[in-house]
Amino acid sequence: MVYIAIMISLLAGVTNVLSRTMNAELAIHTSLRKSTFMNFLVGLIVAILVLLAVDGGPTLSLPEGTAVQPWIYTGGLIGVAVVMISNATVSKISSFSMTLLVFVGQVFTGILLDMLISGVFSWKTLVGGLCVAAGLTINVIIDKKDHL
């Protein structure tokens, strides 16, 4: 069972890099807006198909007393911003560097959210994130020297 989870995680990473690269290519050939729109349109269609295939479809009821907060809807806006920024930058830096930048951003955002939401701080995670960030910085410096 653990091996299945590992394989799914690896496949998720591969699809992330592939979709990011394909979106950037589409942005080069069409426009940033069109590629972002197509990303969300295809994602919506796939999500609906998966939702309908799982457990007989969605249930649209909320638990009694649950109120939907307006800030929940900012996720879509943040998603659009992330995809647009990604589409604009992928063609300018290597896929390896982009993946490491996303990873470092996720690590530090996770640390911040853990501190804000649950009050937990992990020194090991911080040191690990700093090591990856330092490695990325060294890699960028070496790449610049090689291209000079």
C-alpha positions in Angstrom: 0.0 0.0 0.0 2.9 2.3 0.8 4.3 1.7 -2.7 1.1 2.8 -4.3 1.1 6.0 -2.4 4.8 6.6 -3.4 3.9 5.9 -7.1 0.9 8.3 -7.0 3.1 11.0 -5.4 5.7 10.6 -8.1 3.1 10.6 -10.8 1.6 13.8 -9.4 5.0 15.5 -9.5 5.5 14.4 -13.1 2.1 15.6 -14.2 2.7 18.9 -12.4 5.9 19.5 -14.4 4.4 18.3 -17.6 1.3 20.5 -17.3 3.4 23.5 -16.3 5.6 23.0 -19.4 2.7 22.5 -21.7 0.9 25.6 -20.4 4.0 27.7 -20.9 4.3 26.4 -24.5 0.7 27.2 -25.1 1.2 30.7 -23.6 4.1 31.2 -26.1 2.0 30.2 -29.1 -1.2 31.9 -28.1 -1.3 34.2 -25.1 -1.0 34.1 -21.3 -4.7 34.6 -20.8 -5.7 31.8 -23.3 -3.3 29.3 -21.8 -4.5 30.1 -18.2 -8.1 29.8 -19.3 -7.4 26.4 -21.0 -5.6 25.2 -17.9 -8.7 25.9 -15.8 -11.2 24.6 -18.4 -9.4 21.3 -18.7 -9.0 21.0 -15.0 -12.7 21.7 -14.4 -13.7 19.1 -16.9 -11.4 16.5 -15.5 -12.5 17.3 -11.9 -16.2 17.0 -12.8 -15.6 13.6 -14.5 -13.6 12.3 -11.5 -16.3 13.7 -9.1 -19.1 11.9 -11.0 -17.1 8.7 -11.1 -16.4 8.6 -7.4 -19.1 7.3 -5.0 -22.0 8.0 -7.4 -21.5 11.7 -7.7 -21.3 14.8 -5.5 -23.5 15.7 -2.6 -24.2 19.4 -2.3 -25.4 19.7 1.2 -23.5 21.4 4.0 -23.7 20.4 7.6 -26.4 22.3 9.5 -25.1 25.6 10.9 -22.2 25.8 8.5 -21.7 29.2 7.0 -19.6 29.6 3.8 -17.1 32.4 4.4 -16.4 34.8 1.5 -12.6 34.4 1.7 -13.0 30.8 0.5 -13.6 32.1 -3.0 -10.2 33.8 -3.1 -8.7 30.3 -3.9 -9.7 30.6 -7.5 -8.2 34.0 -7.8 -4.9 32.8 -6.2 -5.0 29.8 -8.6 -5.3 32.0 -11.6 -2.4 34.3 -10.4 -0.2 31.2 -9.8 -0.9 29.7 -13.2 -0.3 33.0 -15.0 2.9 33.6 -13.2 4.0 30.1 -13.8 3.2 30.3 -17.5 5.1 33.5 -17.8 8.3 32.2 -16.0 8.6 28.6 -17.1 10.0 29.5 -20.5 12.6 31.7 -18.8 14.2 29.3 -16.3 14.9 25.6 -16.3 12.3 23.1 -15.2 14.6 21.9 -12.5 15.0 25.4 -11.0 11.2 26.0 -11.3 10.5 22.8 -9.5 12.9 23.6 -6.7 11.5 27.1 -6.4 8.0 25.8 -6.1 9.2 23.2 -3.5 11.0 25.9 -1.4 7.9 28.1 -1.6 5.7 25.3 -0.4 8.0 24.4 2.5 8.2 27.9 3.8 4.5 28.5 3.3 3.8 25.3 5.2 6.0 26.4 8.0 4.2 29.7 8.2 0.7 28.1 8.1 1.7 25.6 10.8 2.7 28.5 13.0 -0.4 30.6 12.3 -3.0 27.8 12.5 -1.7 25.4 15.0 1.1 27.2 16.7 3.6 24.4 15.8 7.1 25.3 14.6 9.5 22.7 13.2 13.2 23.5 13.3 13.9 20.4 11.2 11.6 21.6 8.4 13.1 25.1 8.5 16.7 23.8 8.3 15.7 21.4 5.5 14.0 24.3 3.6 17.0 26.5 4.1 19.3 23.7 2.8 17.3 23.3 -0.4 17.1 27.1 -0.8 20.9 27.3 -0.4 21.4 24.5 -2.9 19.2 26.2 -5.4 21.1 29.5 -4.9 24.4 27.7 -5.4 23.0 26.0 -8.5 21.9 29.3 -10.0 25.3 30.9 -9.4 27.1 27.9 -11.0 24.8 28.0 -14.0 25.4 31.7 -14.5 29.2 31.2 -14.4 28.9 28.3 -16.9 26.9 30.6 -19.3 29.4 33.5 -19.2 
